[in-house]
Amino acid sequence: MPRRPSRDAEALQPLVSSSPPEYPPSPPRSSLSGSRDDHLRSPPRPHSSKARIRLCRPWVIAILVALALVLLGASSFAGDARERLGWAPSGQGAEELVCDASLRDKYGRAGLLRSRLFEGTGRRVRKTLRKAREEKIKIGVLGGSVSACHAVRPTDEYPTGDPNAPECYAPRLLSWFNEAYPVPGGHELVNGAIGGMDSSYYAFCSLKHIPEDVDLVIIEFDANDAPVLRFAEYIDQLVRILLDLPNKPAVVLLGAFAPHVATGSGSADPAIVHVPVAAYYDLPYISMKRLLYSTYIQHPAALTSVFWVKDGLHPSAAGHEVLADLLADYFADTGCGLSETDEPESDDWADRSDFELDSEFPLKGLPPYAPPPISMFFPTEDLGIISPPRTPDYTVPPLVVPPPPKPFCASANDRANPLKPSAVDGWEPYSWQGEKNYYVSSTPGAVMRTDIVANEGKVAIYYLRSAKYDLGDAACWVDNAQQKAVRLPGYWSSSLNIPQVAYIDHGVDPGPHHVTCKILNETSHPSNSDAHQFRLVAVLAT
């Protein structure tokens, strides 16, 4: 796991206000010497002398010249359009802002394209932008301390940084939407980011922090997740929940590259487990890493001093400007091509039951890609699909689509309905700087019980782990099955101070249950036998 600074660190460094340097566009890729289809082409037929004489006649030459000029003009127009990515020159008014190409002067066209780790079809984004032209949309943000805008503008109300400060990427993006797509009252931003939280928390608790009627959700976890497979599973669960919301929102992944993450993992940061999820669910993935990384490894001090605060984890105001610009460029590029007469596109799962292979080209007429209505980790044999087929006449049974996940979350971070134990002895609520909230106990034998509702039968605890704090151990179990209690150590050797999901049961029946947690006399702390404090963030279930 990469070594990163504490996200509970109380001393945050001031931002650096230097202006970002300009980067020239990358040189074009060298062209291949030949086409892969050259060997399939028939050899050229020799021209007869009569054909060569006819081609030299003046009227033939005139026609060919005229045709060449027409094609050259069309090619020039198409090339210019491609060069501008469909953008029109910047001018006055919302339409010109949507199609504004001014960011190319700032970052270079190649740099902007590099920021798109995965672009996909963009169907849901176009649907959201069509709605934004006519009425207010709701934009939700889920992430950790980067999206919560730590370290940019601390205030008395927000000691770690004001997430609503105009320097932060989320308010910047909202301002862009309000200027590009003006509607009465403006569009709405709901920032549900909390410092130190990763995708494992939001895979259960996302709807505690953004409303269900969002139209666009930005999810940012490149600085908080770990580059291990289980975080792909968490992102997968989170995305399935979001895509099934009433407005069928567009979901965009945002990658906030952090130098301190790269210290331990290089470029193999959590993006390596996020990209496959983005591709499977057809989600745009915009990242500042590919824009900055190659320059960063040559000039780390220079870039870090401009785009991050001194911890190397949280972007400075200049770093937030980059994040907002990359998002705005993607939305401008996508929105500029929309026409008032465009037919809305469907991203619904296409029924392929009547699809037959074409005899000449097997995939002719294949329906357009749409995200399958199942997790990317769902085994196809559970759908009745067996490979290879056991018999020549094997047919797949009718597809039975499992329902989307319906997680349960009782979280101390839920501002509207915070965690309320049904029975408690020796535990009390605790808030760190008004942002990170827990139920805490340091008393061996202290007990807390929480009522839950399970759907798929899995139950988990989300709790803090740290080598810095004197954390102890708790045992947690479901209902009265204390003999099946799972011991949860608070101490670990990692330098990170972050919460972690720990499953305590995988086979409970659907319906209501209760979870009990008890502080143990024994502690896993290697040097402090009196370390007993346990910080519980949430009780979770699926």
For each residue, the residues with C-beta under 8 A, 3 or more apart:
1: 226 228 264 494 496
2: 226 227 260 261 262 263 264 265 269
3: 260 263 264 494 495 496
4: 7 223 258 260 261 263 264 313 495 496
5: 9 260 311 312 313 495
6: 9 466 468 495 496 497
7: 4 144 145 195 196 224 313 496 497 498
8: 196 432 436 466 468 497
9: 5 6 12 311 497
10: 433
11:
12: 9 150 151 154 160 161 309 311 314
13: 151 309 310 311
14: 151 309 310
15: 151 152 153 309 316 317
16: 305 306 309 316 318
17: 316 317 318
18: 305 306 318
19: 306 318
20: 306 307 318 321 322
21: 302 306
22: 106 107
23: 107 108 111 291 295
24: 108
25: 108 109 110 111
26: 108 110 111 114
27:
28:
29:
30:
31:
32: 35
33:
34: 38
35: 32 38
36:
37: 40 41
38: 34 35 41
39:
40: 37
41: 37 38
42:
43:
44:
45:
46:
47: 51 52
48: 51 52
49: 52 53
50: 53 54
51: 47 48 54 55
52: 47 48 49 55 56
53: 49 50 56 57
54: 50 51 57 60
55: 51 52 60 61
56: 52 53 60 61
57: 53 54 60 61
58: 61 62
59: 62 63
60: 54 55 56 57 63 64
61: 55 56 57 58 64 65
62: 58 59 65 66
63: 59 60 66 67
64: 60 61 67 68
65: 61 62 68 69
66: 62 63 69 70
67: 63 64 70 71
68: 64 65 71 72
69: 65 66 72 73
70: 66 67 73 74
71: 67 68 74 75
72: 68 69 75 76
73: 69 70 76 77
74: 70 71 77 78
75: 71 72 78 79
76: 72 73 79 80
77: 73 74 80 81
78: 74 75 81 82
79: 75 76 82 83
80: 76 77 83 84
81: 77 78 84 86
82: 78 79 85
83: 79 80 109
84: 80 81 87 88 101
85: 82 101 109 333 336
86: 81 99 333 336 337
87: 84 99 100 101 104 332 333 336
88: 84 91 95 96 99 101 336
89: 96 101
90: 96 97 100 101 102
91: 88 96
92: 96
93: 96 97
94: 97 98 179 180 181 182
95: 88 98 99
96: 88 89 90 91 92 93 99 100
97: 90 93 94 100 176 179 180 332
98: 94 95 180 181 332 335 336
99: 86 87 88 95 96 332 335 336
100: 87 90 96 97 103 332
101: 84 85 87 88 89 90 104 105
102: 90 105 106
103: 100 106 107 112 325 328 329 332
104: 87 101 107 108 109 112
105: 101 102
106: 22 102 103 325
107: 22 23 103 104 111 112 291 325 329
108: 23 24 25 26 104 111 112
109: 25 83 85 104 112 113
110: 25 26 113 114
111: 23 25 26 107 108 114 115 291
112: 103 104 107 108 109 115 116 291 326 329
113: 109 110 116
114: 26 110 111 290 291
115: 111 112 286 287 288 290 291 326 329 330
116: 112 113 119 284 285 286 287 330
117: 253 255 271 275 278 285 286 287 290
118: 253 275 278 279 283 284 285
119: 116 122 284 285
120: 278 279 282 283 284
121: 282 347 368 369
122: 119 125 126 284 334
123: 126 127 282 345 346 347
124: 127 128 248 249 250 251 282 347
125: 122 128 129 216 250 252 284 331 334
126: 122 123 129 130 334 335 338 342 345
127: 123 124 130 131 248 250 344 345 347
128: 124 125 131 132 137 215 216 249 250
129: 125 126 132 133 181 331 334 335 338
130: 126 127 133 134 338 342 344
131: 127 128 134 135 137 215
132: 128 129 135 137 177 181 183 187 215
133: 129 130 181 338
134: 130 131 183
135: 131 132 183
136: 183 184 185 186 187 188
137: 128 131 132 177 181 187 188 215 216
138: 187 188 189 190 211 213 214 215 216
139: 170 173 174 177 187 188 189 190 214 215 216 217 218
140: 190 191 192 210 211 214 216 217 218 249
141: 147 170 189 190 191 192 193 210 217 218 219 220
142: 147 192 193 202 206 209 210 217 218 219 220 238
143: 146 147 148 193 197 218 219 220 221 224 254 256
144: 7 147 148 193 194 195 196 197 198 220 221 223 224
145: 7 148 150 160 161 193 195 196 223 224 313 314
146: 143 149 150 193 220 223 224 256 258 314 315
147: 141 142 143 144 163 169 170 191 193 218 220 254 256
148: 143 144 145 160 161 163 191 193 194 195 435
149: 146 152 153 161 162 163 165 167 168 169 170 320
150: 12 145 146 160 161 195 314
151: 12 13 14 15 154 160 161 309 311 314 316
152: 15 149 161 162 165 167 168 314 315 316 317 320
153: 15 149 158 161 162 165 167 168
154: 12 151 158 159 160 161 162
155: 158 159 162
156: 159
157: 162 434
158: 153 154 155 161 162 163 434 435
159: 154 155 156 433 434
160: 12 145 148 150 151 154 195 433 435
161: 12 145 148 149 150 151 152 153 154 158 165 168 314
162: 149 152 153 154 155 157 158 165 168
163: 147 148 149 158 168 170 171 191 193
164: 168 171 191
165: 149 152 153 161 162 168 171
166: 171 172 175
167: 149 152 153 171 172 317 320 321
168: 149 152 153 161 162 163 164 165 171 172 320
169: 147 149 172 173 254 315 320 321 323 324 327
170: 139 141 147 149 163 173 174 189 191 193 218 324
171: 163 164 165 166 167 168 174 175 189
172: 166 167 168 169 175 176 320 321 324 328
173: 139 169 170 176 177 189 218 324 327 328
174: 139 170 171 177 178 186 187 189
175: 166 171 172 178 179
176: 97 172 173 179 180 324 327 328 331
177: 132 137 139 173 174 180 181 187 331
178: 174 175 181 182 186 187
179: 94 97 175 176 182
180: 94 97 98 176 177 331 332 335
181: 94 98 129 132 133 137 177 178 187 335
182: 94 178 179 186
183: 132 134 135 136 186 187
184: 136
185: 136
186: 136 174 178 182 183
187: 132 136 137 138 139 174 177 178 181 183
188: 136 137 138 139
189: 138 139 141 170 171 173 174
190: 138 139 140 141 209 210 211 214
191: 140 141 147 148 163 164 170
192: 140 141 142 202 206 208 209 210
193: 141 142 143 144 145 146 147 148 163 170 197 209 220
194: 144 148 197 201 209 413 435 436
195: 7 144 145 148 150 160 435 436
196: 7 8 144 145 224 436 497 498 499
197: 143 144 193 194 201 202 224 413 499
198: 144 201 202 221 224 225 226 231 234 498 499
199: 202 203 219 221 224 225 231 234 235 238
200: 203 204 225 230 231 234 462 500 501
201: 194 197 198 204 205 411 462 499 501 537 538
202: 142 192 197 198 199 205 206 209 219 234 238
203: 199 200 206 234 235 237 238 241 407
204: 200 201 237 407 408 409 460 462 501 538 540 541 542
205: 201 202 208 209 407 409 411 413 414 538 540
206: 142 192 202 203 209 210 238 241 242
207: 210 211 212 241 409
208: 192 205 409 411 413 414 416 417
209: 142 190 192 193 194 202 205 206 413 414
210: 140 141 142 190 192 206 207 214 217
211: 138 140 190 207 214
212: 207 245 246
213: 138 245 246 247
214: 138 139 140 190 210 211 217 242 245 247 249
215: 128 131 132 137 138 139 247 249 250
216: 125 128 137 138 139 140 249 250 251 252
217: 139 140 141 142 210 214 242 249 250 251 252
218: 139 140 141 142 143 147 170 173 252 254 327
219: 141 142 143 199 202 235 238 239 242 251 252 253 254
220: 141 142 143 144 146 147 193 223 253 254 255 256
221: 143 144 198 199 224 225 231 235 270 274
222: 225 254 255 256 257 258 261 269 270 271 274 287 289
223: 4 144 145 146 220 256 257 258 261 313
224: 7 143 144 145 146 196 197 198 199 221 270 498
225: 198 199 200 221 222 231 234 235 270 273 274
226: 1 2 198 231 270
227: 2 231 265 268 269 270 271 272 273
228: 1 231 273
229: 232 233 273
230: 200 233 234
231: 198 199 200 221 225 226 227 228 234 235 270 273 274
232: 229 235 236 273 274 276 277 376
233: 229 230 236 237 377
234: 198 199 200 202 203 225 230 231 237 238 501
235: 199 203 219 221 225 231 232 238 239 273 274 277
236: 232 233 239 240 277 280 375 376 377
237: 203 204 233 234 240 241 375 405 407 542
238: 142 199 202 203 206 219 234 235 241 242
239: 219 235 236 242 243 251 277 281 283
240: 236 237 243 244 281 375 404 405
241: 203 206 207 237 238 244 245 404 405 407
242: 206 214 217 219 238 239 245 249 251
243: 239 240 248 249 251 281 371 404
244: 240 241 248 404
245: 212 213 214 241 242 248 249
246: 212 213
247: 213 214 215
248: 124 127 243 244 245 347
249: 124 128 140 214 215 216 217 242 243 245
250: 124 125 127 128 215 216 217
251: 124 216 217 219 239 242 243 281 283
252: 125 216 217 218 219 283 284 285 286 327 330
253: 117 118 219 220 274 278 283 284 285 286
254: 143 147 169 218 219 220 222 286 287 323 327
255: 117 220 222 271 274 285 286 287 288 289
256: 143 146 147 220 222 223 287 288 315 319 323
257: 222 223 261 262 269 287 288 289 292 293
258: 4 146 222 223 261 262 269 308 312 313 314
259: 262 263 296 300 303 304 308 312 313
260: 2 3 4 5 263 311 312 313
261: 2 4 222 223 257 258 264 265 269 270 313
262: 2 257 258 259 265 266 267 269 293 296
263: 2 3 4 259 260 312
264: 1 2 3 4 261
265: 2 227 261 262 268 269
266: 262 269
267: 262 289 293
268: 227 265 272
269: 2 222 227 257 258 261 262 265 266 272 289
270: 221 222 224 225 226 227 231 261 273 274
271: 117 222 227 255 274 275 285 287 289
272: 227 268 269 275
273: 225 227 228 229 231 232 235 270 276 277
274: 221 222 225 231 232 235 253 255 270 271 277 278 285
275: 117 118 271 272 278 279 285
276: 232 273 279 280 376
277: 232 235 236 239 273 274 280 281 283 376
278: 117 118 120 253 274 275 281 282 283 284 285
279: 118 120 275 276 282
280: 236 276 277 371 372 376
281: 239 240 243 251 277 278 371 376
282: 120 121 123 124 278 279 347 369 370 371
283: 118 120 239 251 252 253 277 278
284: 116 118 119 120 122 125 252 253 278 330
285: 116 117 118 119 252 253 255 271 274 275 278
286: 115 116 117 252 253 254 255 326 327 330
287: 115 116 117 222 254 255 256 257 271 290 291 326
288: 115 255 256 257 291 292 307 319 322 323 326
289: 222 255 257 267 269 271 292 293
290: 114 115 117 287 293
291: 23 107 111 112 114 115 287 288 322 326
292: 257 288 289 295 296 303 307 322
293: 257 262 267 289 290 296 297
294: 297 298
295: 23 292 298 299 303
296: 259 262 292 293 299 300 303 304
297: 293 294 300
298: 294 295
299: 295 296 302 303
300: 259 296 297 303 304
301: 304 305
302: 21 299 305 306
303: 259 292 295 296 299 300 306 307
304: 259 296 300 301 307 308 312
305: 16 18 301 302 308
306: 16 18 19 20 21 302 303 316 318 319
307: 20 288 292 303 304 315 316 318 319 322
308: 258 259 304 305 311 312 313 314 315 316 319
309: 12 13 14 15 16 151 312 313 314 315 316
310: 13 14
311: 5 9 12 13 151 260 308 314
312: 5 258 259 260 263 304 308 309
313: 4 5 7 145 223 258 259 260 261 308 309
314: 12 145 146 150 151 152 161 258 308 309 311 319
315: 146 152 169 256 307 308 309 318 319 320 322 323
316: 15 16 17 151 152 306 307 308 309 319 320
317: 15 17 152 167 320 321
318: 16 17 18 19 20 306 307 315 321 322
319: 256 288 306 307 308 314 315 316 322 323
320: 149 152 167 168 169 172 315 316 317 323 324
321: 20 167 169 172 317 318 324 325
322: 20 288 291 292 307 315 318 319 325 326
323: 169 254 256 288 315 319 320 326 327
324: 169 170 172 173 176 320 321 327 328
325: 103 106 107 321 322 328 329
326: 112 115 286 287 288 291 322 323 329 330
327: 169 173 176 218 252 254 286 323 324 330 331
328: 103 172 173 176 324 325 331 332
329: 103 107 112 115 325 326 332 333
330: 115 116 252 284 286 326 327 333 334
331: 125 129 176 177 180 327 328 334 335
332: 87 97 98 99 100 103 180 328 329 335 336
333: 85 86 87 329 330 336 337
334: 122 125 126 129 330 331 337 338
335: 98 99 126 129 180 181 331 332 338
336: 85 86 87 88 98 99 332 333
337: 86 333 334
338: 126 129 130 133 334 335 342
339: 342
340:
341:
342: 126 130 338 339
343:
344: 127 130
345: 123 126 127
346: 123 370
347: 121 123 124 127 248 282 370 371
348: 370
349: 370 371 372 373 401
350: 367 368 370
351: 354
352: 355 367
353: 398
354: 351
355: 352 365 366 367
356:
357: 362 363
358: 361 362 363 364 365
359:
360: 364
361: 358 364
362: 357 358
363: 357 358 366
364: 358 360 361
365: 355 358
366: 355 363
367: 350 352 355 370
368: 121 350
369: 121 282
370: 282 346 347 348 349 350 367
371: 243 280 281 282 347 349
372: 280 349
373: 349 401 404
374: 378 383 401 402
375: 236 237 240 378
376: 232 236 276 277 280 281
377: 233 236
378: 374 375 382 383 402
379: 382 383
380: 383 385 387
381: 384 385 386
382: 378 379
383: 374 378 379 380 396 399 400
384: 381 396 397 400
385: 380 381 396
386: 381 389 390 394
387: 380
388:
389: 386 392 394
390: 386 394
391: 394
392: 389
393:
394: 386 389 390 391
395:
396: 383 384 385 399
397: 384 400
398: 353
399: 383 396
400: 383 384 397
401: 349 373 374
402: 374 378
403: 406
404: 240 241 243 244 373
405: 237 240 241 455 456 542
406: 403 455 542
407: 203 204 205 237 241 455 540 541 542
408: 204 452 453 454 455 540 541 542
409: 204 205 207 208 414 538 539 540
410: 414 419 420 450 451 452 538 539 540
411: 201 205 208 414 418 419 437 462 537 538
412: 418 419 429 437 438 439 536 537 538
413: 194 197 205 208 209 418 436 437 537 538
414: 205 208 209 409 410 411 417 418 419
415: 418
416: 208
417: 208 414 420
418: 411 412 413 414 415 429 437
419: 410 411 412 414 439 450 538 539
420: 410 417
421: 424 427 439 448 449 450
422: 449 450 451 514
423: 447 448 449
424: 421 427 439 447 448 449
425: 446 447 448
426: 441 443 445 446 447 448 519
427: 421 424 439 440 441 446 447 448 536
428: 439 440 441
429: 412 418 437 438 439 440
430: 437 438 439 440 535
431: 434 435 436 437 438
432: 8 435 436 437 438
433: 10 159 160 436
434: 157 158 159 431
435: 148 158 160 194 195 431 432
436: 8 194 195 196 413 431 432 433 537
437: 411 412 413 418 429 430 431 432 537
438: 412 429 430 431 432 464 535 536 537
439: 412 419 421 424 427 428 429 430 448 535 536
440: 427 428 429 430 533 534 535 536
441: 426 427 428 446 448 519 532 533 534
442: 472 519 532 533 534
443: 426 446 519 532
444: 519 520 521 532
445: 426 518 519 521
446: 425 426 427 441 443 518 519
447: 423 424 425 426 427 516 517 518 519
448: 421 423 424 425 426 427 439 441 516 517 518 536
449: 421 422 423 424 514 515 516 517
450: 410 419 421 422 514 515 517 539
451: 410 422 512 513 514
452: 408 410 459 512 513 514 515 539 541
453: 408 511 512 513 541
454: 408 457 458 459 508 509 510 511 513 541 542
455: 405 406 407 408 510 541 542
456: 405 510 542
457: 454 505 506 507 508 509 510 542
458: 454 503 505 506 508 541 542
459: 452 454 478 503 504 505 506 508 513 515 539 540 541
460: 204 501 502 503 504 539 540 541
461: 476 488 501 502 504 515 517 536 538 539 540
462: 200 201 204 411 499 500 501 502 536 537 538 539 540
463: 474 488 490 499 500 502 534 535 536 537
464: 438 469 471 490 497 498 499 500 535 537
465: 471 489 490 491 492 494 496 497 498 499 500
466: 6 8 469 471 490 491 492 496 497 498
467: 491 492 493 494 495 497
468: 6 8 497
469: 464 466 490 497 533
470: 525 528 530 531 532 533
471: 464 465 466 489 490 491 525 531 533 534 535
472: 442 490 491 519 520 523 524 525 531 532 533 534
473: 487 488 489 490 519 520 522 523 524 532 534
474: 463 487 488 490 517 518 519 520 534 536
475: 482 485 486 487 488 517 518 520
476: 461 485 486 488 504 515 516 517 518
477: 481 482 484 485 486 504 505 515 516
478: 459 481 484 504 505 508 513 514 515
479: 508 513 514
480:
481: 477 478 484 485 505
482: 475 477 485 516
483:
484: 477 478 481 505
485: 475 476 477 481 482 504 518
486: 475 476 477 502 503 504 505
487: 473 474 475 520
488: 461 463 473 474 475 476 502 504 534
489: 465 471 473 492 524
490: 463 464 465 466 469 471 472 473 474 524 525 531 533 534 535
491: 465 466 467 471 472 523 524 525 526 531
492: 465 466 467 489
493: 467
494: 1 3 465 467
495: 3 4 5 6 467
496: 1 3 4 6 7 465 466
497: 6 7 8 9 196 464 465 466 467 468 469
498: 7 196 198 224 464 465 466
499: 196 197 198 201 462 463 464 465 535 537
500: 200 462 463 464 465
501: 200 201 204 234 460 461 462 540
502: 460 461 462 463 486 488
503: 458 459 460 486 506
504: 459 460 461 476 477 478 485 486 488 515
505: 457 458 459 477 478 481 484 486 508
506: 457 458 459 503
507: 457
508: 454 457 458 459 478 479 505 513 541
509: 454 457
510: 454 455 456 457
511: 453 454
512: 451 452 453
513: 451 452 453 454 459 478 479 508 541
514: 422 449 450 451 452 478 479
515: 449 450 452 459 461 476 477 478 504 539
516: 447 448 449 476 477 482
517: 447 448 449 450 461 474 475 476 534 536
518: 445 446 447 448 474 475 476 485
519: 426 441 442 443 444 445 446 447 472 473 474 532 534
520: 444 472 473 474 475 487 523 532
521: 444 445
522: 473
523: 472 473 491 520 528 529 530 531 532
524: 472 473 489 490 491
525: 470 471 472 490 491 528 529 531
526: 491
527:
528: 470 523 525 531
529: 523 525
530: 470 523
531: 470 471 472 490 491 523 525 528
532: 441 442 443 444 470 472 473 519 520 523
533: 440 441 442 469 470 471 472 490
534: 440 441 442 463 471 472 473 474 488 490 517 519
535: 430 438 439 440 463 464 471 490 499
536: 412 427 438 439 440 448 461 462 463 474 517 539
537: 201 411 412 413 436 437 438 462 463 464 499
538: 201 204 205 409 410 411 412 413 419 461 462
539: 409 410 419 450 452 459 460 461 462 515 536
540: 204 205 407 408 409 410 459 460 461 462 501
541: 204 407 408 452 453 454 455 458 459 460 508 513
542: 204 237 405 406 407 408 454 455 456 457 458
